[in-house]
Amino acid sequence: RKTAGRKATPFHNNMSLSSAMKTVPKETIANSVAWGAAEMPGKRIDMEDAILCQYPLDVPPKPSSMDENETPSSSSIVSTMGIFGVFDGHGDGGFASQFISTNLISKLQSNPSWNVAYHEINLSSDSCTTDTVETIFTEACYDLDDDLKNDKSKPRDGGSTAIVALVSSRKILVANVGDSR
């Protein structure tokens, strides 16, 4: 079988799954996420898709508006949140999907409400809402769309659909743009 044009991204930290499992102490596995990614072009010559796997995300400062009893201080929180996404590029050689996968995290984290959203997702209470996260993701998508429209370096018109999961120790939140589900 020909494998030209196929690119595989090995498991976490460029290790195979078996070597990753051997090097991670057993007690650490419960507080971490094992993940992997692979990509393969379809009928097109160029791979136009992109993958985002970032675990763990940096812990932002705890907002002063949060009750001290709701969540521990930021200094005592170990990040257990990651973001994972697949971006299905269309017609521009993968520029849009690569652009989004590269810039999504910084867009989310630059939102003034990111620290509130991060800590709400990690609350032990099941009663917290995901409204803040939904708003931040929506704003990030609109901002990235505007950035792409105004980017003079893009080779041609195109775009991308997206499916993104924000995974914490308490919740998994999934968002999609376009027909990716």
Disulfide bonds with the S-S distance in Angstrom:
none
